[in-house]
């Protein structure tokens, strides 16, 4: 398994198509599927099966002439008809009429196809692509080679020469199928070398079912399973293979397969990760270059630059070089680190990673999140990023092994935050900046960065302001840099203000700084010095700018959109943009991306201090946050209404006075929700300290529930729901508590934590009943009904859902009624009332379709697909589930995408399409990684076991069932009984 996979030798055909570079040929032919012909995009008739056999034989003879005898033998073998020669001539005559003149030629009593342009035959295109892949592989570009092979394989359209009779066609079919499998094995091998083992499992499972005696596919499947943490299944594949080969052929597995089994048993570290760099085909930046731009006017710090450069150069031959820069805010740690990192790029040819760890703020970046972004930057697919911090750190170190990568960790909180992010191999280096000295960071080279020297400070000031203005007022310039405490950030801001105001002299600026009211203890160490620097920039703002600066810093979140900022400021978007761009010019605000803005963490703190001190009237701070909450709630409600036409939730949300955004279509609305997810959730959490805003914040979370269902922000959504519930309990208002509990119930159902969800939903019913707030009661009854189904309490589920239907009808909430009907359909299905289940699901779909509610209509089709499966209407079940799957994928609902794939696998089991069931089950496991909870994963593993049994991989099936049993036992779930019976029956057999 070690080493780079070789691209199979390419079987060549016609030299006829190689006259040189040519435009798209007028004639095109296909043999990798049915034998077909086109003129441009127009299909041509290729006639009877024997006529297609003649055309195929000529196309595959490399432009050489085939004699009549050879063609007769190709079409009929040893028993040709009496008029075979006449038939060949007839077929040739008919083809000549269809094709361009001069293409089918007669020669020496035989025939040939000549004069075709380059790329006219699909087989020759595949040959060229295979050659290109071989060249890319030999040059070490596995990513490109893998992509090219994928394009080559996509040109097969079913069985080659499909439906073509004759011994020649049969022999060519065998040859071409063997070549296709070789190419496929090579591409799959490259998939594993590129780290895409999780994605490859479903394809390999289906292929081993279709080609059970092909040991190479089994070997690849074992390795993919092992690298995905499924060791038991990998070993079970070997056991299945050994038994199958003994039963079918009376032989043992080949040595390579035996060796792989032993290496898996020994947990050989060499198997754990691919030997080639991990890369996504669609990701060009396998070599990351994430360093921020260095400032063009970098000045001084020559001793530090030399010292740090020397340490980084020493990464050669050492485990790693860790340089930790510490110093007060504004001292220039980041500027120096970025400058040194750029100078050292040549020593790190495999790339540079960068992250702002936000250690100075209240919510420092989590190492788990940072590792996820680093892994993606290094080429790891989203679906291949592990869930836990330990696994991510291990994969990260493995990916850096053998590379020379520089990692810049900016603004770290402490050593504990940094340790998981450090490379662990020779040749790599980490450069860390922080406000604290990391004496507990083992092996670190510590650098205490102090303020600039007077000469360096003056040089920096001069570069920004200009030599001409400073030369005539040198003493005043020295006064300026001294008043800035020689802090680089303070100097840069002061100089920028002066450079932007050509009418000011340096003396004017110096006089302003001499005023203690403006300097505010800037000569003190620590954050106070930084605050004085910010005071300088803030004091020079025009009143509208200053107001914007103060108020925009009030809201939590990593950044803020232009539209949200306009709500905070209560200004038109155009005027807001002008103000924000002017603040960007002052360096008090950063432009994170077009239309998005952010503060440096210290600047945000300073802006809030200014708001507390300067905002007049003081109530404007609360009003600004209220407008932002209105904006988020109104916009989220608008997104919800677009996604779910007719749903009454939007009518029961807290009222808003400030308007939200309007969207032209569902895609734009959905894009806004997922783009704003982090900011929206952070601001909702911020509202826990504002009791009067709790109701709106909770309703905001309710309206944004898609964030939870998508799986993208499930954990953050749940944490926000918990925080809001705790705050709601402090105010002791039943309605607020009920709605907070409802959002947490929703998060727990999505996460598979059904006991907690049921307890919370029960409290919702009680509290919302006290508050006469019927909508949460409806939702809670609906939730308790589906939870009861999951827990096999069908009588309870029937009762809850019947009440939910009545409540929804009282409110006139038709989509809510449809949801409960579809859930009731599943209860009826579980109790054996299949026709009732079908009828209820169809009733729910009819309501959804009448409202134009396509996303929830997909949930209805999901329920109907399940009912049709049980009633034996498998083709209809597949159709409904595929319709649902398309909607869920388009809506980014990963939880329901995965569950629909699982239900499709159940249909495949019922139809005895076991290979398809295995493929869909594996895809479901991949999609549901990290979301949906363990109970759902156990369900998928159980079905996967049935599928594997159907394709003869019984040992692997048992491994899946054992894992499912462990899950069910941990959860004390009733499904454990059935899985134990499955394992017992297999052992008995």
N, C-alpha and C positions, 0 to 999 in steps of 0.2 A: 504493500500500500504506500510505501514511501516513494518520494520522487515525483516528478512532473508527469502527468499522463500523456501518452503519445497519441496523436491523431492517427486513426487507421489509414493505411495506404489506400489511395483513391483509385478505384477502377475507372480507367479512362474510356471515353467513346469519342466520336467523330472529330477528326481534325478539320472537318468541313466547316465548322463554325468559327474558325480562327483567322479570318482575313485581316484582323486588326480591329481597332476601335470603330464601332459602327453604331448608328442610331438604332432605336427600337425596331426590331425586325418586323416586316409585314406579316410573316408567318411565325406562329409559335406552336410548339408541340408539348404535350405532357404525357409522360409514361409512369410517373410516380403516383399512380392512382389509375383511374380509367384512362385509356388511350384517347387523347383528345387533341383537337387542332383549333387554332384561332387565327383569324386575319385581323390584326389589331385587337379590338375588344369583341369582335364578332365571332361566335362559335361556328365551326364548320362541321358538317356531317362527315363522320369517319366510317359510316356504313355498318355492315354486318359484323359479327364477331370475327369471322375468318378474314374479312377485309381489314379490320383493326389489327389482327395478328400479323398480316403482311406488312402493314405500315410500321408496327412495332419492330419487326425483324429488320426492316430496312433502316429505321432510325438508330438501332443499336449496333449496326455493323460498321460504325466509324467511317461512313462515306464510301466504303468498299462495295464493289459489285457483288450481289448475291445471285448465284446461278439459279435457274429454274428448279434444278434438282434440289439445291439447298433449301429453297423456299418451300418446296413441296414437303421435304422432310421436316422443316420447321413447323409447318401448319398441321401435318397429319401423321408424322412419324412413319412407322413401318407399314401402316395399312392405309395408303392414300386411296381416294376414290378413283374410279376409272377415268374420269374427266378432270383430273387434278390440274394438269397443265393448262387446260382451257380455263379452269376456274381462276388460276393465278393470273392469267392474262386479263380476264374480266375484271378482277379486283384492281389490278394495276391501272387499267383503262379508266375505271370509275374514280380512282384516287387522282389520276392525272387531271381529270376535269375539275376536281375540287381545289387542287393546289395551284400555286402560281406556275406559269410556264417555266420549264427548265428545271424544276425541283425534282420531279421523279423522272429519271432518265432510263432509257433502254440501252444496254451495252453488252455485246458478246452473248446474246441470248439470255441475259439476266437483267436485273434492275438495281438501281442505287438512288439514294436521296442525297442531293448535293446542293450547294449554293445557299445554305442557310446562314443567317447572320449570327453574330455572337449573342449568346443567351437565348437562342431560339428554342432550345430544348431544356426542360426543367432539370433533367439529370446532369447536363453539363454545367448548369448554374450551381448545383450542389457540389460538383467536383471542384469548381473554382473556389467556392466558399470553404470547402474542406482544405484545399491547398493554402488558402489565406490563413485559416485557423492554425495549420501546421507551422507556418512561418511565424505567426504571432506567438505560438507556444515556444518555438525555438528561441525567440528573442526575449522570452520571460514575461510577455504580456498575456497572462492567463485570462485576465478580465475580458480583453478583446477577443481572444480565442474562443472563450465560452460564449460570448455574444454571437460571434460568427457561426459557430456550430448550431446555436439555437435557431438562427435564421435558416440554415441549411435544412435542419430537420423539419422546420415548419413547411417546407415545400412538398413534403409527402402528403398526399391527400388520400389516405387509406392504403390499401394493398396495392403494390406496384403491378401494373399490367392487369388490373382487376377485370375479370370477365373475359380475358383473352384466352382462347383455346390453343392447344398444341403443345408438344413437348418442349419446343424452344422457349415459349413463353413461361412454362412451368419452371424450367431451369433458371431462367433469368429472374423470376420472382424469388426463388430461393436465394440466389446470389444477392439481389438488391435488398432483401429483407435482412440477410446476415450483415450486410454493410451498414444498413440503417441502425441495427442494434449495436454494432461496433461504435458508430458515431455517437449514439445515445449513451452508451457506457462511458465513452470518453468525456462527453459533456457532463454527465453526472459526476464523474471523477473530478472534473474541474470544479463543479459545484461544491464538492466537499473540500477541495483545496482552497476554495474561496470562502469557506466558512458557512456555506448555506446548507448545513446539514438538516436543520429542522424543516426547511421547505422541501428538501429532496425526499423525505420519508414517504409522503403520500404517493409520489410518483413511483418510487422504488417498490412500494408495497403492491401497487397495481401491476407493475412490470413483472415482479416475481410470481404473481398469480398467473399472468399470461404466459410466462416462460419459466415454468417451475424448475427445469433442469439446467438453467443457465447460471452457473456458479458465480460468475463475475457479478451479476446483479445481486445475488445473495450477499456476496462479500461487501458490496457497497452499502446495502441495506444495513448490515451489521454495524459497519463503521458509522453510518449516519445516526442510527439509534444510540450507539454508545456515546457519541459526541453530544447527543441531546439529553444525556443523563438517564437513558433508558437501558441500563446494562442488562437487566434480566431479560428484556425482549431481544436484545442483540444476541445473547447466548441461546435463547430459545430458537432464533432463526437458524443457528448452526445445528441445533438438535433436529429441527424439522428437515433441514437439508440432508443431514446424514441418514435419517430414516427414509426419506424419499429416494435418495440415490440407491440405498440398499434394496428397497422394495422394487424399484423400477429397473435398475441396471445391475444390481449386485456389486456395486463398487463403493469405495469410500470417497469422501470429499477430497479435492485436490489439496496439495500441500499448503498453498497460499491461504486457503480457507481455514485449515487446521491451525496454521500459525497465528492467524488473526484471532481465533478463538482463545488460544493460549495467552496472547497479549492482552485480551480483554479480561480474562480471568486474573491476570497478574496486575491489572490496572496500569498497564504500561504508559508512562507519561507521554511517550511519543505519539500515542494515539489521540490524546486529549484535544489537541488543536491541529489545524491544518499546517502543513509545512510551508505553504506559500502565503504571502501577505493576503489578508482578508480584504476583499473589495466587492462592492456592488457594481454590476455591469452599468447601471445608470449613473453611477457616481464617478465623475471625472477626477475628483480630488482625493484619490487614494493617498496622495502625498499632501497632507494638510498644510496650509500656509495661513494660519489664523492670527498672526501677530497684527495688532493695530499699527497704523502708520506711525512712523517715528516723526517727531516734530522737526520741521526743517531748520528751526533756529535753536537746536540743542546746543547748550553752552556749558563749558567747564566740566567739572566732575571727572577730570582726566585720570586722577589717581584711582577713583572708584571704577572707572571704565577699564583701566588696565588690570586692576585686581580681579574684577569679576570675569573679564575675558580670559585671564589666565586660569581661573578655577574651572570655567566651562571647557576650556581646551583640555583640561586634565581629565575630562570624562573618558578619554581614550585610555583603555586599560584598567579603569576603575569600575566598580559596580555602578556608580553614578556620582555626579557632582551636584550637590544641593546647595545653592547659594540663597540665603535668606536675608532680605533687606528689611530692616525695621526703621521706623521713624515716625514723627508726628504727621498728622494729616497736612497735606499741602507741601511737604518737604521735597516732593519730586521722586518718590519711590517708583511709581509706575513709569514716569517718563524715562528715568535712568534704566530701568529694567527693559523696557521696550527698545531703547537705543542699543543697549548691550546685546540683546537678543538678535536684533537685526545685524549687528556686526558679526555675530557668531553663526549666522545662517549657513555659511559655507562648511562649517564643521558638523552640521546636522542636515545632511542631504535628504534624509527621509521625511523631513517636515518639521513643523512647529505647531504646537497646540497652545491655545490661550483661553483663559477663563477669568472673569471677575467673580471672585468668591463672595463678595458683598459682606465681608466679615465685620465691617463697621456698623452695619444696620441691624435692625431687630430681627431680621429673618435672613440669616446667612444661607448661602447656597448649600444644599445637602450634597455630600460626596456622591451619593447614589445617582442623583440627577446629573451631576457633572460628568460622572463616568459614562452615563448613557449618551450624553452629547459627544464625548470624546470617542466612544466606540463607533458612533455613527460617522463622525468625521474621518475615522480610519477605515471606513468602508463596510461596517457591519449593518446588515439589514435590520429594520425595526423589529421584525419578528424574531431575530436571532439574539437580541439583547437580553441577557438574563434578568431575572426579577430582583434578586437579592444583592446587597452591597458587596458581599464577599465574592459572589460569582462574577459580578461585573468587574471587580478589582482583579480577580484572577485572569479573566479573559483579556482585560486591558494590558496586564503585564505580559501575557503570552503574545499578544499582538505586537508589542514593542520589542519582543525578543529578536535579536539579530538586526534590529534597525538602529539608526542614529537619529533620534527625535529629541527636540528641545521642548520642554513643557513649561510655560510661564503661568504660574498660579498667582494671580494678582489679588491683593486686598484680602488676605486670609485672616480668619478669626483666631485660630490657634493651631497647634501642631496636630491635634486630633482630627481636625478638618482636612489637613493636608496629607496625612500619612497614606490614606487609601489611593491618593492621586499620584503618588511618586512612582516613576518607572522602577523596575527591579533588575535591570540588565545592564551589562557593559555598553558603553557608547552613548547612552542616553543621559540627559541632564535635566534638572528641574531648577527653575529660578522662581523664588517665592518672595512676595512683598507682604508686609503686615505692619500693624502699628505696635506689635509686641515683639520682644526678642524671643525667638523660639529656642530657648536653651534646652528644651526637652525633645527637640527634633534631632534624632541620632544622626551623626555624620554630617550635619549641616555646617556650612561655612558662613558664619554670621557676619553681617555688615550693618553697623549702626550708621544710618545716613543722617547727617546733621544739616543745618542750614548752609546755604552757599557762602563762600568767602565774599568779601566786598567786591573784589575784582570780578569774580564770576557773576555776581548779581548785577553789577553794572554792565557787563558785557551782554548778558541776557536782555536787560532793559534796552540797551542800545540797538540790539538786533531787531527788536520789535518796533521801537519808536522811530529809529533812523539815526544815522550818525550825525547828520546835519543839525537836527534839533537838540541832540544831547551835547554835542561838542561845545556849543556856546553857553551851556548851563550845566557844566559838569558838577558843580557843588550842589545845585538843586537836585540833580539826578541822584547823587549820593544820598541826599536827604530822603529822597523817595524810597530807594531800596532799603535804607536803614529803617524807615518808618514801616516798611513791609516786613521787618524782622528777617530779611534776607531769605524769606520763604519763596521758593520758585513759583508756586501757584499764585501767591499774592502779587509777586512782581509781574507775572504774566498778565493778570487781570488789570492791574494798574496801568501797565504799559499799553495794553489793548485799548483801554478807555481813552488814553491820551492819543494814541494813533488814530482813533476814530473821530477825534475832535481837533481838527486842524487849527481852530482858532485859539485853543489853549496853549499856553507855554508850559514848560516843565516846572517853572516856579509856581504857576497856578496850582498844578497838581500837588507839588510839595506843600504848599500852604494848606490845601485841603487835608492832607494827611497829618499835618501838624496839629490839627484840631483833634483833641482827645475824644471828642464825641464821635468822631469818625474812626478812630483807631481802635478804641475799645480793648485796651490791654493786649494789643497785638504782640507785644514783646514777651508775653508769657509763653511758656512751652505748652505743648499739647494742643487740644482742640480750640482753646481760646485764641490762639494765634491764627488759626485758620478762620475762625469766626470774624476776626478783625479784617482779614483779607476779603472775605465775602461782604462785609459791611461797606468796604470801599466801593465794590462794584454795585451793590444795591443802592448806595447813596447817590450814585450818578444816574440812576434810572429816571425816566420821565414817569409821572404819576400813573398813567395806564400800565406801563411796563412793571412798575413796582407792585401794583395791585395784582397783576397776573402772576408775578413771581411769588408773591405771598400765598395766594389762594391755590395755585396749582400744586403746591407742595403739601397740601392738606390730605390728599387722598393716598391711601396705600395702593400698592401695585408696582410691578416692575417698570411700567411706563404708562403713558396715557395717550389716547388717540386724539386727533384734532377735534373730532366731534364731541368727545367727552370733555375736552378742555373748554370748548365753547359753552357747554352746559355749566361748567364750574364758574366761568366768567360771566355768563349770561350775555354773551355777545354773538353777533353773526360769525359764521365760520371764517369768512374772508378776513374780517378784522382780527379775529383770534389768531389766524395763521400769521398775519403781519406782526402781531405782538410776539408770538412765540419765536418766529424767525429772528426778530431783533434781540430776543434774549439768548438765542443760540449764538448770535454775533458777539455777545458780551461774555461768552463762555460760562454763563450761569445756568445754562440749559443745554442739553445735548439732543441732537436729532438722531434718534435710534434707527429710524427708517423713514421713508417718505410718509408723512402724515402721522408720525408717532414721535413722542418726545419723552425724555427722562431726565431726572436729576442725578448728579453724583450723590451718594448717600449723605455725605456731610452737608452738601448744599441743600438737600431736602430738609434736613434738621434745622438748618439756619433759616430757610424759608418759613418753616412753621413757627420758629421763634419770632420772626418778624411779624407773622400774622397775629400771634398772641399779643405782641407789643404794639403794633401799628394799625391794625385793622379797625376802622371806625365807620359805622358803629360796630361794636364787638359781635353783634348778632350776624354780621355778614359772613363770618366763618361758618356758622351753622347753616346759614342760607345757601352758601356755596355747596356744602356737602349734601344738603337736601336736594338741590337742583341735580347734582350728579346722581344721587340715588333715584330720583324721578326719571332721569335720562336712561339709566341702566334698566330700570323696571319697565318703563314704557317700551323701550326697544326690545327687551327680551320678550315682553308680552306680544309685541308685533311679530317677532320671529316665531313664537309659539302659534300664533293665529295663522300664519302662512303655512306652517308645517301641518297644522291640524285644523282645517276649516270646520267651523261649526262647533268646536269645543268650547264649553261654557266657562272654562277656568278663567279666561281673560276677563269675564264679566264679574268675577268674584275676587279679583285682586284688589289690593289697596289702591285708591285713586291717586293719580299723579297730576301735577300742575304743569311741569315742564315736559315738552313733547320729546318723543324718541325719534329714531331714524325711520325712514320708510324705504322699503327695498323693492326692486323691480321684479324679483323672482325668488324662488326657494333657495337657489344656489347662493345668491348674494346674502340672503338672510342667514343661511347656515354658516357661510364663511365668516360673517361678523361674529356669530356666537362662539365659534371655536377660536377665532383670533383673539377675542376679548376674554376668553375663559379665565386666564390667570388674573387679569385685572378685576374682572367682575367678582370672582370668588374672594380675592384679597380685600376688596372694598366691602363686600358683605360681612366678612369677618371683622373688619374695622367697626362696623355698626354695632357690634356687641357692647361697646362702651357708650352707646347712645340709645337709651331705653325708648325714647319717642320714635326712633327709626327702626325698631326691631320688626314691627309688622311688615313694613315695606321690604326690609332686607330678607325676611323669610319668604315673602311672596316672590321676591326676585329669584331666590334659589328654587322655588317651586316652578316658576315659569321657565327656568333654565335647566330643567331636569335632563334634557338631552345630553348635557355635559357628563352626567353620570352614566347614562345608558351607552354612550359612545365608547366608554372604556378609556378614553384619552386622559381624562382628569378625574377618574372615579375616586381615588384616594383623597384628593384635594377637596372634592365635593363633599365627601363624607365628613372630613375634618371640619369643614365650614358648617355643615349641618349640626355637628356635635356642639361646636362653639355657640351657635345661635340658640340651640336648645338650652344650654346652660344659662345663657343670658335671659332667655324667656322665662326660665324657672325663677329667676331673681325678681322679675316684675310681677309674677303671679297673676297673669291675665289668661284665663282659660283659652280664649280664641288663639292668642299668640302661641301658647304652648302647644295647642293641638296642631297648628300648621307647622311649627318647628318639628314636632314629632313625625308629621306626615313626610317631610322631606327626608328625615333620617330613615324612616321606614322604607321609603323608595330606594335609598342607597343600600340598605341592608338586603332587600330583596334582590337587587342587581348583583350584590356580592355573594349571594347564596347563604346569608346568615338568617335563616328563616325563623328560628326561635326568637331571636331578638326582634326581628321585624314584626312578628305576630304580637308580642307583648306591647310593642310601641303602637301598633295599629289599634289594639284594644284600648289603650289610653286615649288615642285620638278620638275614638267613638264617644268615650265618656266626656272628655273635655269639650269637644266640639258640640256635643249635645247640650252641655251646660250653657254654651255660648250661643246656641241656636244658629250654628254655622254648619249648614247641611252639606256643603261640598266636601269638606274633609271627611265627613262621615261616609259619603258615597265612596270616596277613594279608599278609605280604610276598610270598608266592607269588601270592596273589590279585591284589595290586597290580601285580606284575610282569606278570601275564597281561594285565591290561587295558591297561597301558602298552605292551606289545608289540603289542596290537591297534591302539592309536593310532599306533604307529610302523610299521605294516604288516609286523611280524615275526610272522606268524601261527603258524608252526611253533613258535617259542619260546613264544608265548602258550599254545598247546595244551599244551605240556609243563608250563609253570608251573601252569596251572589244573588239569590232571589231578592233579598232586602236591598242590595245595591241597585238592582234593576229598578225596583220600585222607587228608590230615592232619586236615581238619575231621571226617571220619567217625571217625577214631581218637579224637578228643576228644569225640565225641558232640555236636558243635556243628552242629545241623541248620540254623539260619539261615545260619551261615557256609558250609555246604555248598550251600545254595540260592543264596547270592551267587555262589559260584564257578561253579555250574551256569549261572546266567544270563549270567555273563561268558563262559563257554565257548560258550554259545549265540551270542554275538556273534562269536566267533572262527569258528565253523562258518558263520555267515552270510557273513562276509567271504571265506570260501573256497568259497562257492557251494553249501554243503550246507544248503539252506534248510529242508527238512523236519526234519533233525536239529536245526537251530536252534530251530524251533518247538517240537519235543518237549522239548528241554532247558529252554527258558524256561517251558513249562507245568509241567515237573517242579519247577522252582524255585518257581513260584507256589503249587503244591500244598503244598509244605513251609511256605512263609510263611503261607498261609491257615490251615493246620492249627495253626500256633503262634499265630495271632491277630496276626501282625506286619504291620500294615497299611502302615507307612511303608516298610519294605523290600519289602513286597509290591508297592508302587508301582514300585520299581526293577525287579521282575520283570515287571510289566506293561509297563514301558518297553521292556525287552528283547523281550518278546513282540510288542509293537506294531511294532518294527523288523522282526522276522522275518516277521510277517504282511504287512507292506508289500511285502517282497521276493517273497513267495509270491503276491502279487496279491489277497489277501483284504483289500481296502482298508477296507470297512465295519467289519470286526472289528478291524483295526489302529487305526482311529480310535477305536472304543469303548474299547479297552484303554488307549490313550494318554490319552484324556480322563479315564478313571478314575484313572490315575497323576497327571495334572495336578491334579485336585481334592485328592488327598492331599498332594502337594508344596506346594500353596498353603496348605492348612490347617496344614501342619507348618512353614511359613516356610522351606522349603528353596529359596531363590531360584536356586541353581545348577541344581538339577534341574527346577525350574519352567521356566527358560529353555530348557534342553536338550529338555524335552518339547514345548514350543512349536516348537522347531526340527524335531523328528521329525514333528510334525503337519504342518508345512510340506512335509516330504518326502512324506507321504501325499498331500497336496493336489497336489503335482507329478505323482505317479504317476496320480492320478485326473483330471489335466488341469484341476483347479480352481485356476487360476493366481492369481486374485484372492485366494482364501483363503490360498494359499501365501505371497503377498506380505504379507498381514496378519499371519499367524503368524510369519513371519520377522522382520518389523519389531518385533513384540511381544517376540520372543526377544532381539533386539539391545537393546531397552530394559531388559528384566529382567537381562540379563547385563552391564550396564554396570559396569565395575570389578571383576567377578569372573569366574572361569572361564578367564582367560588369553586371549592373542591367537589361539592355534590354534583354539580353539572359535569365536571371533568370525569368523575366516576361513572356517570351515565354514558358518556362518550366512549370511555375505555371498555365498558361492558359491551356496547354494540361493536366496537372494533374487534373484540375477542370473537364474537359471533362471525364477523366477516372473515377473520383470519382462519377460523375453523373451516369455513366454507371453501377456502382456497388451499386447504391442506397444511396450514402453518399452525398446527395445534399447540406446539410448545410455546410459540410466541403468544398465542391466544391465552394460554394459561398465565403467562407473565402479565398480560393486560388485566386479566380477571383478578390475579393476586393483588395488583396495585389498586384496582377498584375496590376490592374487599377491604384493604387497609384503610382507604378513604372512608368507606361506609362505616367501618367499625370505629374509627376516630370520631365520626359524627354521630354515632349511635343511630344510624339510619336503617330503616326496615329493609332497604334493598340488599343489605348484607346477606340475608337469608337466601335469596335467589342466586346470588353469586356463589355462595358456598355450595349450593346444589349443583351449579354448573361445574365447579371444580371437582366435586365428588363424582359426578357422572363421567367426566373425562378420565379421571384416574381409574374408575371402575372399568371403563372401556379399554 
